[in-house]
Amino acid sequence: MADESDSSDKTEDPTQKRLDDAHERGDVAKSQEVNTWFVIAGATLVLSTFSGSVGGGILMPLRNLIANSWMIRVDGPGLMKLAQTLEYALIAAIGVPLLLLALAAIAGNMIQHRLVWSGESLKPKFNKISPGAGAKRIFGKQAAANFAKGIFKVVALGAVMMAILWPERHRLEAMVRFDPAAILGVTTSLTLQLMGAVVAMLAVVAIADYFFQYRQWFERQKMSLQEMKEEFKQSEGDPHIKGKIRQLRQQRMKKRMMAAVPKASVIITNPTHYAVALSYDRGMSAPICVAKGIDTIALKIREIANKHDIPIVENVSLARALHATVEIDDEIPVEHYHAVAEIIGYVMGLKRGFSGRQA
C-alpha cells in the first residue's frame, strides 16, 4: 500500500536533471525487441551478401584437408599447426560477417539512448530478492506486456512461415531426390524469404515495444511535488543561503563603491536621499557611474566626497533618473548626456578658476 501511495503522489513530469541522473545510473528506456530486430536484420543482410563468400571460404580449406589427409602429420606440433590453419581460415571467412552482427547489436542500443557507462546495475539490491517485488515482476504490466509480445510473435511467426512454406510444400517433398548443390540454393532462397518476412514482422513489434518501454520508463521517473521542491532547493540553493550570499555580495559591492568615490569627478545628489558619483576624463565617450545609493549609502558617499574635496551638485530630477537608469561601472544613458555635460563643464570651470587663482 505504501508503494501504491508513493506512486500515486508522483504526478509531475520529470525534470531534465531527473532524466540525466537516471541515465547516469544506467536507468534508460530500452526495448530488447529493438536489439533483436537489429541483430536479425543484420543476419539477413549478412546471409544475403556474404553467404557465397563464407561458404567458399570454409569449403576450400576443408576440401584441401580431405584431399591431402594422407599428408597430415598426426604428432603434437602437426595437429597444432593444422588447428591453427583451420582457425585462420575460419576467421577469414566469417570475421567480417561477425563484425557486422556486432555493429548491428551496438546500433540497436545506440539508437535508443546515448552511451551509458554505469556500474549501478552491478550493485546488489535487496529488492530484487524481495517476494513482493518478485510477485510484482511476475504479475505487473511488464510481465503482461512480455506475455502478449510472446503470444503475438509465436502466432505471427507461424503465420509467416505458413504463408511462405505452404506454397513450396511439393518442392520441399521432392528435395530429398535433389543434388545437394541444388538443395543449398533452394534452402538459401527460402531462408532469405523467411528472414525478410520475420524482419518486417518484428519491426512492428520493436516499434510498439519501444514506445511501451519508453512510457513505462517515463512513468518511473515522474516526481512528487515534494521531490520537485527538494530538487529545486538543491539546484537553486536554499533561500536562506541565497539570502546570505546576496548580502555578502552587496557588502562587497558597497566597499568597492566607497573605494571608487575618491576617483569621481562630481557627485549629483537629491539632495539628501539620492547620490550618484560620476567619473569623467578627457577622451572618454561618456561619464561613468562609479557609485550610487540612497539614504545611508548616499550620506556615506557625500561624506567621502567632502573628505576628498569632490564637488557635490544638487539636481533632484537628474539624481533620481541616473540612480534608476545607470548601473555601476556603466556609462550614463544618452538622454542624460546634455544635463550631465552642463554639470561637468561647470565643475571643470570651477576647477580651472580655482587653479588660476592659486597661480
PLY file of the C-alpha trace (Angstrom):
ply
format ascii 1.0
element vertex 359
property float x
property float y
property float z
element edge 358
property int vertex1
property int vertex2
end_header
0.00 0.00 0.00
2.87 2.36 0.73
4.31 1.79 -2.74
0.93 2.48 -4.31
0.53 5.73 -2.41
4.07 6.77 -3.28
3.48 6.11 -6.96
0.15 7.91 -6.88
1.87 11.01 -5.46
4.25 11.14 -8.41
2.09 13.19 -10.73
4.65 15.68 -12.07
6.68 15.18 -15.25
10.37 14.61 -14.53
12.83 17.45 -14.88
15.83 17.27 -17.18
18.06 16.79 -14.13
15.98 13.80 -13.05
16.30 12.25 -16.51
20.05 12.90 -16.59
20.50 11.33 -13.16
18.57 8.25 -14.31
20.84 7.97 -17.35
23.96 8.18 -15.17
22.59 5.33 -13.04
22.08 3.25 -16.19
18.29 3.51 -15.96
17.31 4.19 -19.57
14.38 3.41 -21.83
15.38 0.23 -23.60
13.50 -2.33 -25.66
15.06 -5.73 -26.15
12.87 -6.16 -29.23
14.74 -3.31 -30.94
18.06 -5.08 -30.28
16.59 -8.35 -31.60
15.35 -6.62 -34.73
18.77 -5.10 -35.47
20.52 -8.43 -34.97
18.08 -10.35 -37.18
18.16 -7.61 -39.82
21.96 -7.71 -39.71
21.93 -11.51 -40.02
19.62 -11.26 -43.04
21.96 -8.73 -44.66
24.99 -10.91 -43.91
23.30 -14.02 -45.29
22.22 -12.31 -48.49
25.59 -10.63 -49.05
28.23 -12.98 -47.68
26.68 -16.45 -47.90
28.64 -17.32 -51.06
31.97 -15.99 -49.83
31.57 -17.56 -46.38
30.65 -20.92 -47.89
33.58 -20.78 -50.28
35.97 -19.64 -47.55
35.03 -22.64 -45.40
34.66 -25.14 -48.25
38.10 -24.72 -49.79
40.17 -25.42 -46.62
38.01 -28.46 -45.77
38.27 -29.76 -49.31
42.04 -29.40 -49.23
42.09 -31.07 -45.83
40.23 -34.14 -47.12
42.17 -34.28 -50.39
45.52 -34.13 -48.60
44.60 -36.00 -45.46
47.32 -38.58 -46.07
49.95 -35.83 -45.80
48.81 -34.53 -42.42
51.19 -35.17 -39.56
49.42 -36.57 -36.52
52.04 -35.67 -33.95
51.54 -32.84 -31.46
53.12 -29.95 -33.41
51.45 -31.11 -36.64
47.96 -31.17 -35.14
48.52 -27.76 -33.54
49.59 -26.35 -36.90
46.53 -27.89 -38.58
44.20 -26.43 -35.96
45.85 -23.02 -36.35
45.47 -23.14 -40.14
41.79 -24.04 -39.88
41.26 -21.32 -37.27
42.78 -18.66 -39.53
40.69 -19.86 -42.46
37.51 -19.76 -40.35
38.27 -16.26 -39.03
38.97 -15.02 -42.57
35.67 -16.48 -43.76
33.34 -15.31 -41.00
35.26 -12.37 -39.48
33.55 -9.61 -41.48
30.02 -11.08 -41.06
30.53 -11.40 -37.29
31.82 -7.82 -37.14
28.69 -6.63 -38.95
26.49 -8.54 -36.49
28.35 -6.96 -33.56
27.88 -3.50 -35.08
24.17 -4.23 -35.57
23.84 -5.20 -31.90
25.63 -1.99 -30.84
23.46 0.09 -33.17
20.35 -1.45 -31.59
21.40 0.04 -28.26
22.79 3.33 -29.53
19.63 4.21 -31.46
17.58 4.00 -28.24
19.80 6.07 -25.94
23.22 7.65 -25.77
26.18 5.68 -24.49
25.95 4.64 -20.83
28.88 3.90 -18.53
27.49 2.89 -15.15
28.17 0.18 -12.59
24.88 0.80 -10.80
23.23 -2.31 -12.26
26.08 -4.47 -10.90
25.44 -3.45 -7.30
23.46 -5.93 -5.18
19.91 -4.79 -4.43
17.78 -6.45 -1.79
14.52 -5.54 -3.54
15.48 -7.97 -6.31
15.10 -10.88 -3.86
12.00 -9.46 -2.20
8.93 -11.72 -2.60
6.73 -8.67 -3.09
8.96 -7.26 -5.80
9.15 -10.69 -7.42
5.37 -11.01 -7.45
5.11 -7.54 -8.93
7.52 -8.52 -11.70
5.52 -11.67 -12.42
2.06 -10.09 -12.40
2.88 -6.49 -13.31
2.44 -4.55 -16.52
5.88 -5.54 -17.78
5.14 -9.24 -17.38
1.77 -8.85 -19.10
3.40 -6.97 -21.97
6.10 -9.64 -22.36
3.45 -12.36 -22.38
1.43 -10.52 -25.02
4.57 -9.99 -27.12
5.46 -13.66 -26.88
1.99 -14.78 -27.99
1.94 -12.29 -30.84
5.41 -13.31 -32.07
4.58 -17.01 -31.98
1.33 -16.51 -33.87
2.83 -14.04 -36.34
5.92 -16.16 -36.94
3.78 -19.23 -37.51
1.60 -17.31 -39.95
4.63 -16.00 -41.84
6.23 -19.44 -42.10
2.95 -20.95 -43.25
2.43 -18.24 -45.87
5.91 -18.74 -47.31
6.43 -22.51 -46.95
2.95 -23.79 -47.75
3.15 -22.93 -51.49
6.56 -24.67 -51.58
5.43 -27.87 -49.86
5.52 -30.04 -53.02
9.01 -28.84 -53.94
10.19 -29.42 -50.39
8.92 -33.02 -50.54
10.81 -33.58 -53.77
14.05 -32.13 -52.42
15.05 -35.48 -50.94
15.85 -36.55 -54.51
17.77 -33.37 -55.44
21.51 -32.98 -55.73
22.98 -31.41 -52.55
24.27 -28.44 -54.53
20.78 -27.70 -55.82
19.27 -28.10 -52.35
21.66 -25.47 -50.99
20.43 -22.84 -53.44
16.74 -23.57 -52.71
17.18 -23.52 -48.94
19.19 -20.29 -49.12
16.42 -18.61 -51.12
13.67 -19.82 -48.78
15.72 -18.82 -45.72
16.17 -15.29 -47.04
12.43 -15.03 -47.74
11.62 -16.22 -44.24
14.13 -13.88 -42.60
12.93 -10.92 -44.66
9.34 -11.57 -43.59
10.45 -12.00 -39.95
12.36 -8.70 -40.10
9.24 -6.92 -41.41
7.05 -8.52 -38.74
9.48 -7.80 -35.91
9.78 -4.16 -36.99
6.16 -3.64 -35.93
6.80 -5.42 -32.61
10.01 -3.45 -31.97
8.41 -0.05 -32.61
5.39 -0.82 -30.42
7.57 -2.27 -27.65
9.94 0.70 -27.67
7.10 3.16 -27.17
5.70 0.96 -24.41
9.08 0.68 -22.67
9.69 4.42 -23.01
6.32 5.17 -21.49
6.99 2.79 -18.58
10.41 4.36 -18.02
8.97 7.88 -18.18
6.30 6.95 -15.64
9.00 5.62 -13.29
10.84 8.94 -13.50
7.82 11.03 -12.53
8.20 13.12 -9.40
6.06 14.15 -6.47
5.64 17.78 -5.50
7.95 17.25 -2.53
10.65 15.83 -4.80
10.25 18.82 -7.11
10.76 21.17 -4.16
13.81 19.26 -2.93
15.40 19.27 -6.38
14.71 22.97 -6.75
16.44 23.60 -3.41
19.44 21.53 -4.48
19.75 23.16 -7.89
18.86 26.74 -6.95
20.14 26.68 -3.38
18.45 27.11 -0.04
16.66 30.50 0.22
18.46 31.34 3.48
21.84 30.57 1.95
20.96 32.55 -1.16
19.96 35.49 1.04
23.28 35.31 2.89
25.21 35.19 -0.38
23.22 38.15 -1.69
24.03 40.07 1.50
27.75 39.33 1.17
27.71 40.44 -2.45
26.01 43.68 -1.53
28.58 44.31 1.20
31.44 43.72 -1.24
29.82 45.95 -3.84
29.33 48.69 -1.22
33.01 48.52 -0.20
34.09 48.65 -3.85
31.82 51.65 -4.48
33.12 53.56 -1.49
36.70 52.88 -2.59
35.84 54.32 -6.04
34.18 57.52 -4.75
37.51 59.43 -4.35
38.09 58.89 -8.10
34.79 60.56 -9.03
34.63 63.88 -10.86
31.29 65.00 -9.41
28.56 63.81 -7.04
24.97 64.51 -8.14
22.53 64.47 -5.20
18.80 64.75 -4.45
20.00 66.46 -2.10
19.62 64.03 0.86
18.06 60.80 -0.38
19.98 60.08 -3.60
23.63 60.32 -4.57
25.30 59.33 -7.85
29.09 59.56 -8.29
30.27 60.14 -11.86
33.80 59.93 -13.21
34.91 61.66 -16.42
38.26 62.27 -18.09
39.03 63.91 -21.40
38.91 61.34 -24.20
36.10 59.28 -22.63
32.96 58.84 -24.74
30.67 59.44 -21.75
30.86 59.75 -17.96
30.82 56.51 -15.95
28.90 55.82 -12.75
31.37 54.65 -10.09
28.96 54.68 -7.12
25.32 55.29 -6.30
22.97 54.84 -3.38
20.08 56.14 -1.33
19.69 57.27 2.27
22.59 55.94 4.39
24.69 54.96 1.37
24.05 58.37 -0.21
25.10 60.04 3.05
28.31 57.96 3.12
29.07 58.92 -0.50
28.68 62.62 0.35
30.93 62.25 3.42
33.72 60.66 1.36
33.24 63.34 -1.32
33.58 66.13 1.22
36.64 64.47 2.69
38.33 64.35 -0.76
37.08 67.76 -1.98
34.91 66.28 -4.74
32.25 68.74 -5.99
28.66 67.94 -4.96
25.88 69.28 -7.21
22.23 69.16 -6.22
19.85 68.19 -9.03
16.74 66.36 -7.81
15.35 65.05 -11.10
18.74 64.13 -12.60
19.89 62.31 -9.46
16.70 60.23 -9.38
16.87 59.48 -13.11
20.54 58.47 -13.03
20.02 56.26 -9.98
17.18 54.44 -11.74
18.78 54.01 -15.18
22.53 53.56 -14.80
24.43 50.68 -13.19
27.82 50.69 -11.50
30.75 50.90 -13.99
28.34 51.68 -16.88
28.21 54.80 -18.99
25.28 57.14 -18.42
22.35 56.83 -20.88
22.34 59.07 -23.96
19.26 61.00 -22.83
21.23 62.39 -19.87
24.31 63.49 -21.84
23.26 67.13 -22.09
22.34 67.62 -18.41
25.45 65.82 -17.17
27.68 67.67 -19.66
26.49 71.02 -18.30
27.28 69.92 -14.73
30.71 68.52 -15.58
31.50 71.63 -17.63
30.51 73.78 -14.70
32.69 71.69 -12.32
35.68 71.83 -14.66
35.23 75.57 -14.99
35.30 75.91 -11.24
38.49 73.82 -11.05
40.18 75.94 -13.74
39.15 79.12 -11.95
40.42 77.77 -8.66
43.73 76.78 -10.25
44.07 80.27 -11.82
43.56 82.00 -8.50
46.17 79.74 -6.90
48.67 80.61 -9.62
0 1
1 2
2 3
3 4
4 5
5 6
6 7
7 8
8 9
9 10
10 11
11 12
12 13
13 14
14 15
15 16
16 17
17 18
18 19
19 20
20 21
21 22
22 23
23 24
24 25
25 26
26 27
27 28
28 29
29 30
30 31
31 32
32 33
33 34
34 35
35 36
36 37
37 38
38 39
39 40
40 41
41 42
42 43
43 44
44 45
45 46
46 47
47 48
48 49
49 50
50 51
51 52
52 53
53 54
54 55
55 56
56 57
57 58
58 59
59 60
60 61
61 62
62 63
63 64
64 65
65 66
66 67
67 68
68 69
69 70
70 71
71 72
72 73
73 74
74 75
75 76
76 77
77 78
78 79
79 80
80 81
81 82
82 83
83 84
84 85
85 86
86 87
87 88
88 89
89 90
90 91
91 92
92 93
93 94
94 95
95 96
96 97
97 98
98 99
99 100
100 101
101 102
102 103
103 104
104 105
105 106
106 107
107 108
108 109
109 110
110 111
111 112
112 113
113 114
114 115
115 116
116 117
117 118
118 119
119 120
120 121
121 122
122 123
123 124
124 125
125 126
126 127
127 128
128 129
129 130
130 131
131 132
132 133
133 134
134 135
135 136
136 137
137 138
138 139
139 140
140 141
141 142
142 143
143 144
144 145
145 146
146 147
147 148
148 149
149 150
150 151
151 152
152 153
153 154
154 155
155 156
156 157
157 158
158 159
159 160
160 161
161 162
162 163
163 164
164 165
165 166
166 167
167 168
168 169
169 170
170 171
171 172
172 173
173 174
174 175
175 176
176 177
177 178
178 179
179 180
180 181
181 182
182 183
183 184
184 185
185 186
186 187
187 188
188 189
189 190
190 191
191 192
192 193
193 194
194 195
195 196
196 197
197 198
198 199
199 200
200 201
201 202
202 203
203 204
204 205
205 206
206 207
207 208
208 209
209 210
210 211
211 212
212 213
213 214
214 215
215 216
216 217
217 218
218 219
219 220
220 221
221 222
222 223
223 224
224 225
225 226
226 227
227 228
228 229
229 230
230 231
231 232
232 233
233 234
234 235
235 236
236 237
237 238
238 239
239 240
240 241
241 242
242 243
243 244
244 245
245 246
246 247
247 248
248 249
249 250
250 251
251 252
252 253
253 254
254 255
255 256
256 257
257 258
258 259
259 260
260 261
261 262
262 263
263 264
264 265
265 266
266 267
267 268
268 269
269 270
270 271
271 272
272 273
273 274
274 275
275 276
276 277
277 278
278 279
279 280
280 281
281 282
282 283
283 284
284 285
285 286
286 287
287 288
288 289
289 290
290 291
291 292
292 293
293 294
294 295
295 296
296 297
297 298
298 299
299 300
300 301
301 302
302 303
303 304
304 305
305 306
306 307
307 308
308 309
309 310
310 311
311 312
312 313
313 314
314 315
315 316
316 317
317 318
318 319
319 320
320 321
321 322
322 323
323 324
324 325
325 326
326 327
327 328
328 329
329 330
330 331
331 332
332 333
333 334
334 335
335 336
336 337
337 338
338 339
339 340
340 341
341 342
342 343
343 344
344 345
345 346
346 347
347 348
348 349
349 350
350 351
351 352
352 353
353 354
354 355
355 356
356 357
357 358
